Structure formats: C-alpha cells, structure tokens
C-alpha cells in the first residue's frame, strides 16, 4: 500500500477510537496486542484523533480488523 505525503496540508483525523475502541469495545491494550504496533504508536493512535499514522501502520490496522483506510481516516474540509 502506498501512502504518499506531499507538502500539502489535508485536514484529517483518525477514527480508531470511535470505530474500534468505543464501537467494538476493544481496549487500547487489546488494540496494541492485536496490531503488534509499538505500544507508544498504538496508544497515540487510540488517544489522539489528530495523529495520522504512517501508510504501513494504516495497512496493519486494515489487515488486522478487516477495514478500509476510509473506515479509520476521516477528511474534514476547512471551514
């Protein structure tokens, strides 16, 4: 999976907390263990919606939970 970032700011947020943690009742600890990510990254993704994970991390989350990137990332236009 290619995830290319240019010098272009795109307002996005991650929805991992809402989708997996709140929606499915998965704890941050379980999210960390399921994905095999580092504890720091897993907890940051779970706690900080403004944190956008790398492409490989997004791919890992998608594979583990059988979701699409659009399920865990949300674009919101400037207002």
C-alpha positions, -999 to +999 in steps of 0.1 A: +000+000+000+015+033-010+008+063+012+024+094-003+025+127+017+034+159-002+039+193+013+002+197+011-019+200+043-050+179+042-072+182+073-078+147+085-083+128+117-082+092+127-114+074+138-098+044+156-111+054+190-147+057+177-147+027+154-127+001+173-123+012+209-158+027+215-176+009+187-163-026+193-153-023+229-116-030+222-093-016+248-062+003+239-042-026+253-061-051+230-056-028+200-018-027+208-016-065+211-038-072+181-019-050+157+016-057+170+024-020+168+047-004+193+029+005+225+036+042+220+022+043+185-009+022+193-018+043+223-012+075+204-035+064+176-061+054+201-058+086+222-052+113+196-075+117+167-052+143+151-024+117+148-023+103+113-004+070+112+020+060+085+009+041+055+023+008+068+005+013+101-027+020+083-022-012+063-016-032+095-048-019+112-068-026+080-055-061+077-060-070+114-095-056+116-106-062+080-115-025+074-106+000+047-085+031+052-116+053+048-131+035+078-103+047+101-094+081+085-117+110+080-113+141+058-129+173+070-128+204+048-116+237+061-144+259+073 
